Amino acid sequence: MERQGFGIRLGALIIDALILIVLDFIIGQIFPRPVGVLRPGGGAAFIIFSNLFHLGYTSTEIFKAASPGKMILGLKIGSETGSPATQNQLITRWAIKNSFSLLSILTIIPILGFIFGLLAILAGLTVVVGCFLALGVQRQALHDMLAHTAVYRTAPAVIGAPSIAVPPPPPPVG
């Protein structure tokens, strides 16, 4: 199996983001989005449910070693040695990668919410910048390096360019 770099992983992220945008839209219809300062009830409920849906959706990376976007593109998270990732590695990777959402839930706590909000922003920026490390030779994002994991292609993409059959070369003339 060959480690996969930034491009195809970005494709998986875009697929996951589109699915999450639809889920967020549905949650926004049920719970009003916060405007400015959090309002009792609506704003906090939106933040909690939106982040819980996000965390639940991405938890497939713990149980299946791939998000739905990765599954569609035939990718799987494994150990950096090429063997299957352990449950602890997958949990560590997921927690680091989703630290923004984990901390965002805590922003509803009075007084401490501001501090958790700042920590969430810092964590989110660190994860985003850390993703660009997948452009390197090791093809590991920061969350992969910290969890000792890597992303591999294990199957052809479910969605992709049509394959073209190449005829075998003609036999030698002789």
N, C-alpha and C positions, 0 to 999 in steps of 0.2 A: 504494500500500500504506500502511496506517495502522499506526503503532507501537502495540504492545499493552502494557498496563500490568500492574499487580500481580496482579489477580484471575485472569485466564486463565493467567498464568505460574505462579501458585500451583497451579492445577489441573494443569498439566503436571508440576510438581514432585511433587505427590501421586501421580500415576500412576507416575512414575519411582520414587518412594520405595516404593510397594507392590511393584513388580517387584523392586527391590533387596532388600527385606525377604525375599522368597521366596528370592532367590539367597543371601542371608546365612544363611537358615535351612538351606539345603542345604549350604553351606560349613561351618556349625556342626556338621552331622551327620558331616562327614568329618574335620574338625579340631576338637578340643575348644576351647571358648571359654576365654579366660584368666580365672582367678579370683584376684583380688588381685594379687600380684606375678607377673610373667610366669614361667611354667614353661618349662624348656628344651623345645623341640620344639613341643608343642601350642599354647600361647598365641601364640608368635611366628608360627607357621604360620598361625593363624587371622587375625592382624592383617595379615600380608603378603597372603594370598590374598583376604581380604575387601576390602582396599583395592585390590588389583589388579583384581578383578572390577568394583568400583565405577568405577575409572578406565577400564577397558576399555568398560564399558557407556556411560559418559558421553562417551567419545571419539567417539561418533556426532556430537556437536556440532562436531567438527573436520572429519569426512569428509562428513557430510550436512547440516551447518549446522542440525541439530535433534536433540534427544534423542528417543527413542521417544515419550515423553509429549508433547513438542511436535508430533511428526509426527501423533499421534492427534488432537490439537486443531487441526491445520492451521496451525501456527506455524513460522516459519523465522527464523534469525539472519541479519541483513544488516548492511551498513555503516550508520553513523548517517546517511549521506546518502541512503539508500534503495536504493543499488546493492548487488549481491551482495558479501558480505564476502570479503576476501582470506584466503588460508590463514594468513598471519601473524596477522591479526586474530582468526581463530577459535582458533588455538593460544594466543594471549595470553589471550583471554577464558576459555578452558577451564582454563589453568594457574592463573589467579587464582581462578576459581570453585571449583576443586578443590584449592586449596592445602592445605586441611585433610588430605585423603587423601594427597597427595604427601608432606607432612611426617610424617604418622602412620606411614608405612612406615619412616621413619628412626628411629622410637622404639625399634627393636630393637637399635640400636647401643649397646654397653655405654658407660656413663658419659655420653655425649652424648645418649642416648635421652631423658633427662629434659628437657634443653634443647629438643630437637626436639618433645617432647610439649607443652611450654609454648607454643612457637611455633605448633604445630598448633592448639591451643585458641584462641590469639589470632587466628590467620588465620581459623579457623572463625567466631568471633564477628564479626570484621570483615565477612566475606562475608554472614552472616545479617543484620546491621544494614544493610549496603550494599544488600541486596535491597529494603528499604523505600524506597529512593530511587526505585524504579519507580512509586511513588505520585505522584511529581511530574509537572510539566507535560511534561518531556522523555521521561518513561516509560523511563528507563534506570536499571538497577541500577548499583552501583559498578563491577562487573566490565565492564559495557557501556561506562561512561564511560571507563575506563582503556584499553579495547581499541578504542574508537570504533565500537561496534556498537549495534544495537537489535534488538528482536524484533518481527516483523511477522506479520500473518495473511496467508497466501498462498492458503489453500484453506479450504473449509468443513470443520468438524470431522468426523472419522470417526465419533465418538460424540457425540451431542448430542440436543437436543430435536427431535422430529419437526417438519418444516416444514409450515406450513399454507398452502394455496393461497388467495390472496385474489383474488376475482373482480374483473374490471375494472369501473370505474364505469359506470353506465348512460349511454347517449348522451343529450345534452341534448334537452329537449323544446322543439320550437319550430316 
